[in-house]
């Protein structure tokens, strides 16, 4: 990975990275727009319903590559929303062949209950209704992310994407959520539809790469430490890109600590990367600032997601198929 990060030194050559034209013309060959003159489908805003009834707003960027499309899920930081991704980078990912889903986690962006649904009243202050609790963070992990995965499953079965090659990009508070969800995804027991484990249809095992920006190590009710220990296992072969602002006063070494924890596993240099960017910006605030973060993410995803082996396959258990 050191070689890859060395190649990720940037910024003067990428001053125009934030337009699709510049992305398609970059000379490194890693980032190139699709040749379809019609362009990919237009983004679709929709609302999923998490178990328990919470509305989860997403923007879906369907890829022109159909069942060959790897998937990138985009999560914001605390107090943020999917708008930070929708403004530009989600479309850049789509132009580069990925199916993309940007998400508003509960109590963020458009994923909010009205006062009546929340058990409050119209005079209740918004800050009070939107205050995050341990129950909310656990809901993001157990309910919001599963709603997103159910959506991806449905799109996978329609052959609109290949969820077997999925990456998640998370910032600050969503990092411990993502680490735990990746562990949950890999812990799902396959369907009992074949005599040997290798032949059984998986229920999970979809998360193949994580980009962790300015990571929080924990949030109320959810710790990322134990999950990090387990998801780094070489057997899973997941790729990790941890990054932060070099002068981020809120980081306090958290990003380096997480990377040290992850990179203590075997073969870590081949699939785990760490980078500090100049300045004090944190999380998704580093997007669109000509730091080179977007280009580095694209290079990482090209190697650790797009080029992975694994063609589309039916994820229904064999006993539910029409074969």
N, C-alpha and C positions, 0 to 999 in steps of 0.2 A: 504494500500500500504506500510505502514511502516513495516508491517510484511514481505512483499515481499522483500523490499529493505534490510531488515535485513538479509534475506536469501541470498541476492545477494553479501554479503561480500565474498571475494574471495582470493586472487590471487595465493597463493602458490599451491593450489590444481588444478589450471587450466593452468599451465605453458605450457601445450601442446595443448591448445585449438585451435591452428591454423592449426591442421591437422584433416582431417575427421575421422581418426582412434580414436583420443582422444575424439572427440565429441561423437562418437558412444559408447565409453566405460565409459563415465562419470557416476558416481554412483548416481547422483541426480534424474535420471529417467526422467527429463524434456526434455533433449536433447538426442535423440536416432535416429540413422540413419535407413532408411528403410531396410527391410529385402530382398528386391528384389536383387538377386545375380547378375542380369544383370546390375543393376544400372540404374539411371534415364537417360533420353535422353541427348545427348551431347548439350552443349550450342550453340545457333544459333546467329550469328551476322547479323543484318539486318538494313536497313535504312527506316524509315517512312518518310512521307512527310506531314509537318504541313500545314494548310491552309495558302496560300500566297507563298508556294513553298519551305519553308526552310527544308533542310534535317535534320532529327533527328535520330541519330545513337543509337541503343539499342542492348543489348545482352539479349536473351530470354532463360531462363532456365525452360523448360517445366517439370512439375512434373509427376511422375509415377502414381499419385493418380487421374488423370483426373479431372472429375467434382467435386470431393471432395477436390480439392486443393485450399486452401486460397492463396491470392496473396500478394507479397511484391514488391513494387516499390522502387528502390534505386536511390537517387539523390546525386550528389557531391556538394562540396562547390565552392566558387569563384576560378577560375583558375584551377579547378580540372577536373576530367573526370570519366567515369564509370570504368576505369581501376582499380581504388582503390577498387572497390567492386568485380570486376571480378578476381582479384588476388587470392581471397580465400573465402570471406564471402558469396558471392552469391551462390557458390557451396555448402557451409555448409547449407545454408537455403534450397536449393533444396534437399539435402540429408535428411533434416528433414521434407519433405513433402510439401514444399511451391513451388508454381510457382513464378518465380522471373523475374523481368525486371529491368536491370540496364540501365540508361539513360544518354546520353550526351545532356544537354540542349544547346540551340543555342549559337554559338561562343565558345563552349567548346569541347575538344576532337575531335571527327570526325564529329561533327555537325557544319561544317563551310562551307560557300560559297567560291568558288574560286574567284579570283580577278575580273574576268569578270562578274560573276553573281552578285557580290556585288557592281557593278558599279564603281570599282576601276581599277587599272592597275597592272601589274606584278611587277612594281617598287615601288608600295606603300608599306610602312612598315607594317609588320604583326600586330604589336602592335596597329597601327592606325585602321586597318580594324577590329580588334577584341575587340576594346574598348567597354565596356558595357555602354549602355544608358538606360534611363527610358523606351524607346520604346522596347528595348530588354527584359527588365525584364517583361514588360507587355505582350510581345510576349510569353515568357516562361509560364506565367500563363494562358493566354487565348488560345494559339495556340499549344505550345509544349505539354503541359499536356493533352490537348484534343486529340492530335494525339496518345498519349500513351493509353488514355482511349478507343479510337476507336479500337486500336489493341487488348486491353483486351476484349472489347465487342465481337469482331470477334472470339477470342479464347474461350470466354465463350459460345458463341452460338455453337461452335464445340464440346463443353463439354470437353475441355482440361483443364479448371480451373473454379473456382467459384468466379467471380469478386464481388459478393455480400459480400464477406469477404476480403476486401482489406486494407492493411496497407502501409504507405509511410514512408520511413526513409530519413530525410533531414539533411543537414549540413550547417551551417552559412548562406550564402546568399540565399539558397534554402528554408529556413524555412518560411519566409514571403510569398514566392510563394506557398508553400504547405498549409499553414493556409488558404490562400485565395482560393486555389483550393478546399480544403475540404468544405469550406463554399459554394462555387459555386456548388459543387457536391450535397450537401444537399438541395440547393435551386431550383434545377431543378423540374419543375412541372410535375407530372406523366401524362402518356397518358390518354386521356379521353376515356377509353375503358371499363368502368364499372360504375354502378350507384352510388356506394359509394367509398369514397376515399381509404378506407382500401383495397379494391379489385382491384384498378387500378394498372397497371403495371408501376413501377418506371422507370424514365429516369436516375436518379442518385442514391443517398443514398448508395453508395458503400464503401466510406472511413470509416473504423471502428476504426482505431488506427493510431497514429502518434508517431514516434520517432524523437525527435528534438535535434540535437547534436550541441553544441556551437552556439545557435541561434542568428542571427542578428534580431533585432526588425523590421528593415525596410531596403529596398533598394530603389534606385531612382524609383519613380513611383508606388511603392507597399509598403504599410504599413501592418504590421501583427497585430497591436494592436486591431483594430476594429473587424477583423476576429476572433481573439482569444476570444474576449468577446462573440461572437455568437456561435462558434463551441464548447465551453465548456458546452453548455446547456445540462442539464441532460436528456432531451427528446431524444437527439441524442445518448447519452450513449457512446460516443467515449472515448477510452483510450489514455492517453498521458504519454510519458516517456521523460522528459527533462533532459539533462545531459551536463556537461562541465568539463574542466580541472580546478582544484582548483586554480592554479596559472596562468591561462590564462590572459595575460595582456590586450588582446583586448576585453575580456568579459565585464569587468567593471560592473558586476552585472546584465547584460542583461538576463542571464539564470534564475537567481533567480526571477527577476522581472516578466518574462514571466510566470514562474511556479506559482508565487503568484497570478497573474492575472487569470490563468486557474483554480487554486485550490480554488478560492473564491466561486465556485458553490457548490450546494448540492451534496452529496455523493462523493466528490472529493477524499477522502482518499481511496476509493475502486477502482478508475480507473486512478488516476494521481500520478505520481512518479517523484522524483527529486534525482539526484545523482551527486556528484562531484568526479572526479577521480584525484589521485595524479599527480602533475606535471603541466607543462605549455603548453602541447600540445593542439591543437585546431582542432575541426571538425574531418574530416576523418583521420587526422594525428594520432589520438588516436587508430586507428585500427592496429592490429598486434603488439601491444606493451605490451601484457600480462597484461593489466590493468583489464581485465574481462569485458570490454564493450560488446564484442560479446556474451558472456554467458548471461549477463543481458538482452540484447535485445531478445535473444531466449526465455528466461523465460517470459518476458513481452508479446511477441507475442503468446506464447503458451496459456497464460491465456486470453488475450484480442483479439485474432484473431482466432486461431485454434479451441478453445473450444466454440466459439460463435455458437448459434443456427442459422440455415438458410441453408437449402439444396438448391441445384442448381434449378433454375427455368428459364423458357424461358423469356427473357427480351424484346422480340418483342411485340408490342401492339397486343391485341387479334384480331383486324381486319386484321392483316397482317399474321396471322398464317394459316396453312392449316387444322386446326381442323374442 
